[in-house]
Amino acid sequence: MSADRIAEIEKRLTATFSPSRLQVKDQSHLHAGHAGAQDGRGHFDVLVVADSFVGRSRLQRHRDVYDCLGDLLQSDIHALRIKAYSPEEFSKMRSE
């Protein structure tokens, strides 16, 4: 089930952002017993590096990702940690 969820998240993010880097991790096991995990939805950590984030605020980027994942937030995703960068920002961050 987790692999299917990750594949669907990756598919949607790739189709929307054409990222130069994409990483989706299922972090649900870290939240076992958490009240939010009781309904079967997962906790995910997402890294998206894409040109479409250039000039957009952090809030706008997060909204873009939420819009992209839409109905999955109701059916499959309980919590989402988003790291969204432009390629230049990601490159600078990695070199520091």
N, C-alpha and C positions, 0 to 999 in steps of 0.2 A: 504493500500500500504506500509506504513512504517513497519508494522509488518512482511510483506512478505520480505522486504529488510533485516530487522534485522535477520530473520530466515535464509535467504540464506547466509548472512555474517557469522553467527554462524555455519552453516552447513559446509561451506568451511574451516573456521579456525579450527574447531574441527577435520575434516578429515585430515587436513594437519599437525597440531601441537599436537593433543591429549592433550590439555591444562589441567592443574590442576585447573586453574581458567580462566574464560572467561566472559567478560562483554561487551556488545555492546549497546551503547546509541545513539538514534537518536537526534541530536542537531540541526536539520534543523529549528525548530521554533525560535531558537536564531539568525538565519540569514535571517529572512523574509525581503524581499526588497533588499537583497544583489544581486548584478548583477549575481553572480555565481549560485544563487538559481532559477533564472528565467527559466532555462531549465528543471526544475523538478527533477534534481538529488539532493541527500541529503548530509547533513553534519553529520558525525558519529564520535563518540569517542569510541575507542576500547582498552580494556585492555586484554592482553594475557599473561598468565604465563605458561611457558612450558620448559621442559627439553631440547628441541632442541635449545634453546637460550643460553645454557651454552657455554662460550668461543667465542661467536659471538659478534661483535661490534654492537653498536646501529644502525649504518647505515646498516649493514648486516641484522639485525633483521627487520628493516623497509622494506628493499628490499624483504625479505622473505614474509612479509605480503602482500606487493603490488603484488608480483608474485602469491600468493595464490588467491587473489581477482580478478586478471586479468581483464577480460572483464567487470566486474561490475564497474570498474573505468571509463569506457566509457559510460555505460548505466544508472547506478544507483547512483554512488558515485561521488559527486563533491569535497568534502573535507573529509580528514580522519586524525584524531588525534590518533596516535598510542603510546601506552604504552606497551612495550614488555619486560618482565623480566624472568629471570630464577627463579625457586622456591626459591632458597637461597636468591637471591637479593630481591625478593618480601617480604620474611619473615623478612629480616633485615630491610627493609624500613618500614614495619608495626610496628616493635618493637621500632623504634627510636622515 
